Amino acid sequence: MSPTLRWTISACLAAAALTGCGREADKADAAELALTGGKIYTVDSGRSWAEAVAIRDGRIVFVGTNEDAKAHIGKDTKVVNLEGRMVVPGFQDAHVHPISAGVEANACDLNAATNVDEYIAAIKKYAEANPDEPWITGGGWSMAAFGPGALARRELIDAVVPDRPVILWSRDGHTVWANTKALEAAGITNKTPDPPDGRIDRNPKTGAAVGSLQEGAGSLVASKMPPTSDAKREEGLRYAVKLLNGFGITAVQDASVNEDDLKAYRQLDDAGGLSLHVIGSIWWERDQGVEQIADMKRLRSEFTKGHIDAGTVKIMQDGVMENYTAAMLEPYILPGKKNVRGIPMVEPEKLKEAVTRLDAEGFQVHFHAIGDAAVRQSLDAVAAARAANGDQGNRHHISHIQLIDTADIPRFKELGVVANYQPLWAYADDYITELTIPFLGPERSSHMYAINSLEKSGAIVAFGSDWSVSSPNPFEEMETAITRLGALGETTEPFLPEEAITLAQALDAFTINAAYVNRLDKDTGSLEVGKRADLAVLDRNLFDIKPAEISDTKVLVTLFEGKPVHGDLGAL
Ligand SMILES: [Zn+2]
């Protein structure tokens, strides 16, 4: 018997003779906070609804009816009437880049600009406002803005910033747009060879770099820029935490961390400001082999505590379709070019060796795989790990899965691999209609973002935003998963509508399934007694509205471990 319970019973026995026991017993285990009168979607195993939830010491002590909640309400309990509002478990973003996105948002941010003229105007404005920055960095431009086959060119930036280096990442993070000063700083000349994992786009006649650098070629200039200062990293992280909490997000898997990032998380957590559970995916250096695992073990043991778990490793297995670096089973359809199949970043046999070792060491592997060959290579690597180690329960996952060969669909369930989709990509935007489908042909294009096929196969499907690549707003992402349309009205024809999923499935993917892949499902992901009180109060019931309205949903209050980290309970 717990000391508290023993005290309660003896106090009751003493008090009963005088006053009756009820109120006294309640006080001893009364909740600090009770939310009543809500439509609480618990995401428990029965996907049941409740009216009330009670919270103490950051955890849920009761979920059920308003009537039964009374037993947990004492005189010091703060009681909030939800007046019928919907409550969901805190969302978990299973693939996001909070620090780099936050740094980018605080630097030269092109995400809000929509065409090349606006990009140039924004770059000029930023340069004028920051005359002392030796390099201008940032990103958020879209390849589609340059039109099919056109490239981001250095002279466009030179016209407004001729005197210092400028490098800007594309919205998807796979291409760097650099000016002449940046190319000079990196020593890139007509004779510089392409790196093995990337491509310097060149003038076909002169061989001169045009200013766009694909994949690993971007590192040629990025490695020369001054490192992100600790202050900028911290500022970026604080920006990200606030923004994500505002969307009801209470846990993330950072899809690429290094030691500096982990230090930034650690510092913010020690200062009490990290209102997110963070899974850090340590970046796999693809020019190294298994010898790097020793240092990953050091990082894991040094940084895994509090709200941080550094037990995941990110392996980027290919690039993206739009620049033909996604690894494909069959060649791209390119006029005048045969046998372009993209770039497998890690040689498949080496990948098997790496994943088998990581799995044996208890690491979760988080793959980036866009093309169908990269997806297959990732699955083959997990199969090799399974054969060597058995099922270690590490919940490996593959992000993106833009294209999958139908033969590989059942392998996710068989191998216990989670399908980690970025659902906001699953509509026919310019990237898909102009920069992808023409190079894939109709047959392969019909297997893009096959989310429902993976659901039907019995695989666990989790969602993430890949912010800053796309918006971290889970309501926009869920709407597109359900409608296969742009969530902000960008398109009117659903893209492969047979791959649409239901609202309940989309909610699972952002709550309990994302918690599963974050290895947090014992503690989070649903609203059940004993779990952490991470939840979001919404301004509307998602089940009562048209799918097209889901993206308009606002989070009124977010609780992280029982404490408001966004919004005001008093204002409900
Ligand atoms: Zn990513």
Boltz pocket constraint, residues with backbone or C-beta under 6 A from the ligand:
constraints:
  - pocket:
      binder: B
      contacts: [[A, 95], [A, 96], [A, 97], [A, 255], [A, 466]]
      max_distance: 6.0
